[in-house]
């Protein structure tokens, strides 16, 4: 479940209309409708009664609306705590949530302690959304999977962390009984994946990491526009998906993950910022993210040599040099 889904649902409930909510949010009506439908699918119950002219709340919707409003209010209060109190400086950071899960909250807390006058603007985004925001000049930092840096050619990139692929599935799935998954077992498995429009690198990366084991992915569904939507698909279908260990803190109770043995190639997470002009506050936040990533790294990850190093060549022309996209 994502905060934006709660925001969209609460806006529809408050305005009594998808079209008015979309106008208020500066979004298209289909985008708002899709996110609300994804939320209902994840909860397993209808929240809204839809008619030609208006929408109204179901009994479950009434209860959930009150809880959603409280959650959004607390989120707004948290945002206010990081707003500037002195020079009005701001650091705008866009990221894919599954790539920095487990390190972002601690880095934010430490940044607030060392730079209390600086406001952090955080955008939980898809790679496509990050590229658009950067092209509009609206970012000081981006966090992506290596292989996607080409969409931000003016950024310089450094390695942030490495994440191992895992298999995600419902608790009742036969493979959930195993402690580790042999990649060869995926030869007969129908898999689900992240959507092509928002995550164009997903299918190719999956093919690359499974190829050494003689596995050709059988993707029966690749329409999820985000992690929460994919989770809902897995719960409904009983299927499996290959993701990275970054999603472990995000898993709903109905799903489990298992590591692979032999291990699949790790996904490299990279952090980028515009070469010019330099933003000293963004550099400070980047150092804190690196420190937190190093703190939570497993011994195996550290042994792989993931110490951060600023290197523009990591991102500039990464695709031209044959770097594979990552999950």
C-alpha positions as CSV (number, residue, x, y, z in Angstrom):
1,X,0.0,0.0,0.0
2,X,1.4,3.4,-1.0
3,X,0.7,6.8,0.6
4,X,-0.3,8.2,-2.8
5,X,-3.1,5.6,-3.0
6,X,-4.5,6.8,0.3
7,X,-4.3,10.4,-0.9
8,X,-6.1,9.6,-4.1
9,X,-8.8,7.6,-2.3
10,X,-9.3,10.4,0.3
11,X,-9.6,13.0,-2.4
12,X,-12.2,11.0,-4.3
13,X,-14.2,10.5,-1.1
14,X,-14.0,14.2,-0.2
15,X,-15.0,15.4,-3.6
16,X,-17.5,12.7,-4.4
17,X,-16.2,12.3,-7.9
18,X,-13.2,10.9,-9.7
19,X,-13.1,13.8,-12.2
20,X,-13.2,16.5,-9.5
21,X,-10.5,14.6,-7.5
22,X,-8.3,14.2,-10.6
23,X,-8.6,17.9,-11.3
24,X,-7.7,18.8,-7.7
25,X,-4.7,16.4,-7.8
26,X,-3.6,17.6,-11.3
27,X,-3.8,14.1,-12.6
28,X,-5.8,12.3,-15.2
29,X,-9.0,10.5,-14.2
30,X,-7.9,7.1,-15.3
31,X,-4.7,7.4,-13.2
32,X,-6.7,8.2,-10.1
33,X,-9.2,5.5,-10.8
34,X,-6.5,2.9,-11.4
35,X,-4.8,3.6,-8.1
36,X,-8.0,3.4,-6.2
37,X,-8.9,0.1,-7.8
38,X,-5.4,-1.2,-6.9
39,X,-6.0,-0.1,-3.3
40,X,-9.4,-1.9,-3.2
41,X,-7.8,-5.0,-4.7
42,X,-5.1,-5.0,-2.1
43,X,-7.6,-4.6,0.7
44,X,-9.9,-7.2,-0.8
45,X,-13.0,-5.1,-0.4
46,X,-14.9,-2.3,-2.2
47,X,-14.4,1.2,-0.8
48,X,-16.6,3.1,-3.2
49,X,-20.0,2.7,-4.8
50,X,-19.7,4.0,-8.4
51,X,-22.6,5.5,-10.4
52,X,-22.7,7.5,-13.6
53,X,-22.7,10.9,-11.9
54,X,-21.0,10.4,-8.5
55,X,-19.4,8.0,-6.1
56,X,-20.2,7.3,-2.4
57,X,-18.5,5.3,0.3
58,X,-19.4,1.8,1.2
59,X,-19.5,0.8,4.9
60,X,-15.9,-0.4,4.7
61,X,-15.0,2.8,2.8
62,X,-16.4,5.0,5.6
63,X,-14.2,3.2,8.2
64,X,-11.2,3.2,5.9
65,X,-11.7,6.9,5.1
66,X,-11.4,7.9,8.7
67,X,-8.2,5.9,9.1
68,X,-6.7,7.2,5.8
69,X,-7.3,10.8,6.9
70,X,-5.5,10.2,10.2
71,X,-2.6,8.6,8.3
72,X,-2.4,11.5,5.8
73,X,-2.5,14.0,8.6
74,X,0.4,12.3,10.4
75,X,2.4,12.2,7.1
76,X,1.8,15.9,6.6
77,X,3.0,16.6,10.2
78,X,6.2,14.6,9.4
79,X,6.7,16.6,6.3
80,X,6.3,19.9,8.2
81,X,9.1,18.8,10.5
82,X,11.7,18.9,7.7
83,X,10.6,22.2,6.2
84,X,13.1,25.1,6.3
85,X,13.4,27.4,9.2
86,X,16.3,29.6,8.0
87,X,17.7,29.9,4.5
88,X,14.9,28.1,2.6
89,X,17.3,25.5,1.1
90,X,15.8,22.4,-0.4
91,X,17.0,19.0,-1.6
92,X,14.7,17.2,-4.0
93,X,15.1,13.5,-4.1
94,X,13.3,11.0,-6.4
95,X,13.7,7.2,-5.9
96,X,12.3,3.8,-6.5
97,X,11.1,2.7,-3.1
98,X,12.2,-0.9,-3.2
99,X,15.8,0.2,-3.9
100,X,16.3,2.2,-0.7
101,X,13.9,0.5,1.7
102,X,15.6,0.1,5.1
103,X,18.1,3.0,4.7
104,X,15.9,6.1,3.9
105,X,14.3,6.8,7.3
106,X,17.6,6.6,9.2
107,X,19.3,8.8,6.6
108,X,16.5,11.4,6.9
109,X,16.7,11.4,10.7
110,X,20.5,12.0,10.6
111,X,20.1,14.7,7.9
112,X,17.6,16.6,10.0
113,X,20.1,16.6,12.8
114,X,23.0,18.0,10.8
115,X,20.9,20.3,8.5
116,X,17.7,21.3,10.3
117,X,17.2,24.4,8.1
118,X,17.0,22.4,4.9
119,X,13.8,21.0,3.5
120,X,13.8,17.5,2.0
121,X,11.3,16.9,-0.8
122,X,10.9,13.2,-1.4
123,X,9.3,11.6,-4.5
124,X,8.5,7.9,-4.5
125,X,8.5,7.4,-8.3
126,X,8.9,4.9,-11.1
127,X,12.0,5.2,-13.4
128,X,9.9,6.9,-16.1
129,X,8.6,9.5,-13.6
130,X,12.1,10.1,-12.3
131,X,13.3,10.8,-15.9
132,X,10.5,13.2,-16.6
133,X,11.0,15.1,-13.3
134,X,14.8,15.4,-14.0
135,X,14.3,16.6,-17.5
136,X,12.1,19.4,-16.1
137,X,14.9,20.5,-13.8
138,X,13.1,19.4,-10.7
139,X,15.6,17.1,-9.1
140,X,18.8,17.4,-7.0
141,X,19.2,13.6,-6.6
142,X,17.9,10.4,-8.2
143,X,18.2,6.8,-7.1
144,X,17.8,4.1,-9.7
145,X,18.8,0.7,-10.7
146,X,22.1,0.7,-12.7
147,X,21.4,0.6,-16.4
148,X,18.8,3.4,-16.4
149,X,21.2,6.3,-16.0
150,X,20.9,7.1,-19.7
151,X,17.6,8.8,-19.1
152,X,19.4,11.4,-17.0
153,X,22.5,12.3,-19.1
154,X,23.4,15.4,-17.2
155,X,23.7,13.5,-13.9
156,X,26.9,12.0,-12.4
157,X,26.5,8.6,-10.8
158,X,28.0,6.6,-8.0
159,X,27.2,3.1,-6.6
160,X,25.0,3.2,-3.5
161,X,24.4,-0.5,-2.7
162,X,23.8,-4.0,-4.1
163,X,20.7,-6.0,-3.7
164,X,20.2,-9.8,-4.2
165,X,17.3,-11.1,-6.2
166,X,14.6,-13.1,-4.2
167,X,11.5,-15.0,-5.2
168,X,8.3,-13.6,-3.8
169,X,5.1,-15.7,-3.6
170,X,2.1,-16.4,-1.4
171,X,2.7,-18.3,1.8
172,X,0.7,-21.2,0.5
173,X,2.8,-21.6,-2.7
174,X,4.6,-25.0,-2.9
175,X,8.0,-23.3,-3.3
176,X,7.4,-21.4,0.0
177,X,8.2,-24.6,1.8
178,X,11.8,-24.4,0.7
179,X,14.4,-22.4,2.5
180,X,16.2,-21.5,-0.7
181,X,15.2,-21.7,-4.4
182,X,17.2,-23.3,-7.1
183,X,16.9,-21.0,-10.1
184,X,16.3,-24.1,-12.3
185,X,12.9,-24.5,-10.6
186,X,11.7,-21.4,-12.4
187,X,11.7,-23.3,-15.8
188,X,8.2,-24.5,-15.2
189,X,6.9,-21.5,-13.3
190,X,4.6,-18.8,-14.7
191,X,5.8,-15.5,-13.4
192,X,4.5,-12.0,-12.9
193,X,6.5,-8.8,-13.3
194,X,6.5,-5.0,-13.2
195,X,4.9,-3.2,-16.0
196,X,6.7,-2.4,-19.3
197,X,5.5,1.2,-19.4
198,X,6.9,2.2,-16.0
199,X,9.7,-0.4,-15.6
200,X,11.0,-1.1,-19.2
201,X,14.2,-2.7,-17.9
202,X,12.5,-5.4,-15.8
203,X,11.9,-8.2,-18.4
204,X,15.4,-7.9,-20.0
205,X,17.1,-7.9,-16.6
206,X,15.2,-11.0,-15.6
207,X,16.2,-12.7,-18.8
208,X,19.9,-11.8,-18.2
209,X,20.2,-13.1,-14.7
210,X,18.3,-16.4,-15.4
211,X,20.1,-17.2,-18.6
212,X,23.2,-18.8,-16.9
213,X,20.9,-21.4,-15.4
214,X,19.2,-22.3,-18.6
215,X,15.9,-20.6,-17.6
216,X,13.8,-18.6,-20.0
217,X,11.3,-16.5,-18.0
218,X,7.7,-17.2,-18.7
219,X,6.1,-13.8,-17.9
220,X,2.3,-14.3,-18.0
221,X,1.6,-10.8,-16.7
222,X,3.6,-7.6,-16.8
223,X,1.1,-4.9,-16.1
224,X,1.8,-3.8,-12.5
225,X,2.5,-0.1,-12.3
226,X,4.3,-0.4,-8.9
227,X,5.4,-2.8,-6.2
228,X,2.1,-2.7,-4.3
229,X,0.1,-3.5,-7.4
230,X,2.4,-6.5,-8.1
231,X,2.0,-7.7,-4.6
232,X,-1.8,-7.6,-5.0
233,X,-1.5,-9.5,-8.3
234,X,0.6,-12.3,-6.6
235,X,-1.9,-12.6,-3.8
236,X,-4.8,-12.9,-6.2
237,X,-3.2,-15.2,-8.7
238,X,-1.1,-17.4,-6.4
239,X,1.9,-16.7,-8.7
240,X,5.5,-15.8,-8.2
241,X,7.8,-12.8,-9.1
242,X,11.5,-12.2,-9.0
243,X,12.3,-8.9,-7.1
244,X,15.2,-7.7,-5.0
245,X,15.7,-8.1,-1.3
246,X,15.0,-4.4,-1.0
247,X,11.3,-5.3,-0.8
248,X,11.6,-7.4,2.3
249,X,10.4,-4.6,4.6
250,X,7.5,-3.9,2.3
251,X,6.0,-7.4,2.0
252,X,2.4,-7.8,3.1
253,X,1.7,-10.6,5.6
254,X,0.2,-12.9,2.9
255,X,3.5,-13.0,0.9
256,X,6.9,-14.5,1.6
257,X,10.3,-14.3,-0.1
258,X,13.1,-16.8,-0.5
259,X,16.7,-16.3,-1.6
260,X,18.2,-18.2,-4.5
261,X,20.8,-20.8,-4.3
262,X,22.9,-20.7,-6.4
263,X,22.6,-16.9,-6.1
264,X,21.5,-14.8,-9.0
265,X,23.5,-11.7,-10.1
266,X,23.0,-8.8,-7.7
267,X,21.2,-5.6,-8.8
268,X,23.4,-2.5,-8.4
269,X,21.6,0.6,-7.1
270,X,23.1,4.0,-8.2
271,X,22.7,7.5,-6.9
272,X,23.0,10.4,-9.2
273,X,23.0,14.2,-9.0
274,X,23.4,17.0,-11.6
275,X,27.1,17.8,-12.3
276,X,26.3,21.5,-12.3
277,X,25.5,23.4,-10.2
278,X,26.7,21.5,-7.1
279,X,24.3,21.3,-4.2
280,X,26.2,21.0,-0.9
281,X,23.1,19.8,1.0
282,X,22.4,17.1,-1.6
283,X,26.0,15.9,-1.2
284,X,25.6,15.7,2.5
285,X,22.4,13.6,2.2
286,X,24.2,11.4,-0.3
287,X,27.0,10.7,2.2
288,X,24.4,9.8,4.9
289,X,22.7,7.4,2.5
290,X,26.0,5.7,1.7
291,X,26.8,5.4,5.4
292,X,23.4,3.9,6.1
293,X,23.7,1.5,3.2
294,X,27.1,0.4,4.5
295,X,25.7,-0.1,7.9
296,X,22.9,-2.5,6.8
297,X,25.0,-4.3,4.2
298,X,25.4,-8.1,4.7
299,X,29.0,-9.5,5.0
300,X,28.6,-11.0,1.6
301,X,27.6,-7.7,0.1
302,X,30.5,-5.9,1.7
303,X,32.9,-8.6,0.5
304,X,31.7,-8.0,-3.1
305,X,33.3,-4.5,-2.9
306,X,30.4,-2.0,-2.9
307,X,32.3,0.9,-1.4
308,X,30.9,4.1,-2.9
309,X,33.0,5.9,-5.5
310,X,32.1,9.0,-7.5
311,X,32.5,8.1,-11.2
312,X,30.6,9.9,-13.9
313,X,31.3,7.0,-16.3
314,X,29.1,4.8,-14.2
315,X,26.0,6.5,-15.5
316,X,27.1,8.4,-18.6
317,X,26.8,6.0,-21.4
318,X,26.2,3.0,-19.2
319,X,23.9,1.5,-21.8
320,X,26.4,2.1,-24.6
321,X,29.0,0.1,-22.6
322,X,26.7,-2.9,-22.4
323,X,25.6,-2.6,-18.8
324,X,22.5,-4.8,-18.2
325,X,19.4,-3.2,-16.7
326,X,18.6,-4.2,-13.2
327,X,15.5,-5.4,-11.4
